[in-house]
Amino acid sequence: MNGKIKQLSIVSGKGGTGKTSISASFAKLSQKRVLVDCDVDAANLHIVMHPEIIEEIPFVSQKKAVISQDRCRGCGDCVVYCRFHAIKDFYVVDPLLCEGCAVCAMMCPYGAIDMVDHVSGNIAIARADSQPFLFARMGIAESNSGKLVDELRQRAVNIAQAEGYNLIIIDGPPGIGCPVIASITGTTHVLIVTEPTLSGMHDLERIIEVTQHFKIPASVCINKYNISESNTQAIHSLCDAHGVEVIGTIPLDTDFVKAQIAGKTIVEFSNGKASKAIQSLWTKIENKLI
């Protein structure tokens, strides 16, 4: 790789394809990298990476209304104007219902409502295998996960620049929503992990269309390819139709489960068929990042 920071984003159209297991294996196989878990709604990469958390940073996604009980005169205007029904008895704002629109603050005749920073989650700056590892946790029923992913990635870039890393590995969330888009935009390459099931094929096509919409180079890996040879062939045909390379296939292997129980990645746990397939896949991905 040259001196420019490369970013590899590993995504899947649906959950359960093995994306995080592959991301963790890549982190073990790469010699020098910054690792980022961008599945902020359900981060789990830390389970096998065993990081040491260095710092936790509150994530402020928006402002929400707070009513001052000293200044409030109980006129009820805020209740009338709040379309989200967030203001409850005794003029207290329910933060789970408040959308931060600030209409109540603008309409209050006594200036009794303030818009204050609302902490929606936190960002963890950690080290795993003595290398930078970042992940985040969204609070329950909180929003703006795409904004959190964007901030997480920017912090990863800042660390990479400060510490001289030229590779960032991103474990993206499943699906095609805002956090996925925030995980892949501006990256060097996207690896899409899929499985030979009907839902896997359906969601694979959707995520391919997303990468092509944003003009990001992508390739596909078929995990558990041997559970359905016919569906695997159908995936090859689908990828051919979209001009996307199937860069690797990984067989069904119970070592995945055994490795998870042991709290390890599969490339640490064994040198079986799946482990060797992932090692071969990593070599091909490295060539894509040159």
N, C-alpha and C positions, 0 to 999 in steps of 0.2 A: 504494500500500500504506500501511496505517496504521503506528503505532509498534511494534506487536507483531511479534515475530519469526515469520515464516512459514517453513515447511519443506516443500519439494517433494521427494518421493522418486520416483525414476525406476527402475522395475523391469521384469522380464520373467520369464515363467514358465520360459523356457529360454534358454540361451546363444546368441549369434550373431544376435540380432534387430536389432542396431544401437543398443542402449540406451546404451552408453558414448559412441558418436559423437554421439548426440543430447544427452547430458548435457554433453559438452564444448562443443557448439555453443551450448547454453543459457548456459553459463558465459561465453562470448564475447559473447553478445547482451545479457546482463543488465548493468546499469550498476554495481551494487554488490551483491556477494554473498559468502558464505562457501561454498566448494566442498569437498565431502567425498566421497572414494571409499571406499564401504563394502564393496566386493568384496575383503575382506581376504585371502581365499585366493588371489586372482589379480588384484591391483590392476594396472591398466594405463592409467588415465586420465592419469597423469603423462607418458605417452609423447607425447601431443599438447599437454599444458599446459606442458611445459618449466619446471617449478617450480624455485625456489631454496630448498633445504632450510635452514631456520633452526635447527631443533632436532630431535633424535631421542630418543624416550623409550622405555625398555624397558617391555614389557607383561608383567606378572606375573599369570598366570591362576590359579595354584594352587601348593600346596606339594608337593614330592616327597621321597621317603625318601633319606637318605644315611647309610651305615654308617660309623661311626668305626672305623678299623682299630686304633686304640690301645685302645679300650674293648671291642671285639668279642672274645669268647672262643671263637667257632666252635661254639656249641652246636647250631646248625642250626634253632632254633625258627622263625626268620624265614622260612626256606625252606618249612617245613611250612605256615605260616599264609598265605603269599602266594598267593592264588588266581590271580594274573596271571602267575606264573612270571617275575617281574621280577628276582629275586635270582640272580645267576650264580656261577660259580666264584670262590673266595676272598672270598665275601660282598661282592660289589660289585653295586649296584643299576643296572639298565639303565633310564635315564630314559625311553626310548621305550616301555617296557612298564609302567612304574610308573603307576598311576592315582591316586596320592595319597590312598589310603583310610586310611593310618596304622595299619592293623592290626599290621603288623610292629613299629612303634614302641611300640605299646601292649603287645605280647606279649613283647618282648625282656626277659629277666630281668636283663640287665646295663646297660640304658639306653644301649645303644650306637648307637641309631638316632635321627637327628634329622630332623624335617620342615622343609625349607628352601624359601625362595621359588624358584620355577622360572620363568625368563624364556622365554615362548612366542613372542615376536615383538617388534615395535617399532612405534611411532607416529611418523610424520614430520609435523612442523609446518613448513609451507612458505608461500611466496608465489608466486602465478602471476598475471601481469598486475598486479602490485603489490597483489593482494588475497589474503586467506587461503585456503589450500588444504591440506587434511589428507588423509593416506592412511596405510595401515598394511600391514605384511607379517607374516603368520603364519609361524612356523618349520615345517620339514618334519615331518609327522606329529603336529603339535600340535593341541590341542583348544580348546574355548571360544571359537570364532570369534564367536558371538553376544555374548559378554561383551566382546570386543574392539570390536565394532561399537558397542555401548552406550557404552563409554568414549570412542570416537572421536567419536560424536555429542555427548556431553556436553561434550567439549573444544571442539567447534565452537560450541555454544551459548554457552559461557563467552567465547570470542573474539568472537562476534557481539555479546554484551552489552557487553563491554569496549570494543569499537571502534565501536559504533554501527551495526552492520549489521542490517537487518530481513528478510534473506532468506538461507536456507541451502538450497543445491541438493545433493541426495544422489544419487550414482550407486550404486544398490543392486546386490547380487549377483543372479545368476539363481536360479531354483528357488522353493521355498516353505518352506525349512528355517529353522532358528533365526536365522542371520544376516539372512535376508530379513525375518522378523518383527521383529527388532531394528532393521531399517532403516526400517520403515514405521510402527511404533507411535508415536502421538503426533504424527504429521505433519499438516500442513494439507491436503495433497492428494497423491494417488499417480497418476503417469502410467505406464500399463502399455504397453510397446512390444512388439508382436507381429508376426508375419509370416504370410502366407496359405499355410501348409503344414499338414499333418495334425498333426505334433507341435506346431507353433505354436498351433493351435487347442485341442488337448488341454491344453497347459500354460497357455494363457490362461484357460481356464475355472477351473483350479485356483487361480491367483493372484487372480482375481476373487473367488472364494469366500473366500480368506484376507482380502482387504480388507473384504469385507462382514461377515465374522465379527468383525473388530475395529472395524467401523462407521467406516471411514475413507473419505471421498469419493474416488472414482477415475474416471479416464477412460482411453480406449484410443486409441493411435495405431497404425495399420497401416503398417509399413515394407515397401517393395518390393511394394506392393499390386497392381501390374500384372503380377506373374509368374503370378497365377492369379485371374482375375476371379470365378470361381465360388467359390473359397475365401474371397475377400474378402467376397463377398455372404454367405457362411455365417457369417463373423465378425460382420458387421452383425446378422444374425439372432440369433446367440448373445448379443451385447451387449444387444440389445433385450429378449431373454428375461430377462436379469439386471438390466435397468434401468440399464445403464451406457452412457454416451455415447461414441461414436466421435468423438473431437475433431479428428482429422486423419489424412490419408493422405500417404505419401511414396513417390514412384515409384522404381523401380530406376534407379540412376544410377552410372555408372562413375567419376564425380567423387569418390565416397566413397573408392575405392581410391587414386585419384591423390592425394587430399588426405592420406591416411594415409602414402603413400610420401614425400610432401613434409613430413610431420610437422606437418600443420596440420588444423584443423577444416574441415569442408566449407563453412561459412559464411564462413570467411576465404579459402578457396581459390577459390571460384567463386560465381557468382550464377545458376547453372543451376536446373533444375526442382526438384531435391531441396533445394537450398539455400533457394530461395524457399518451398518447402513447410514447411521447418523454421522459417523466420522467421515465417511465418503461424501455425504451431503455437505458437511462443513467445508471440506476442501473445495468443492464446486462453488459454494457460496463465496468463499474467499476470493476465488478468481473473478467473480462478478463484481467485487468491490475494488479491484485494482484500478 
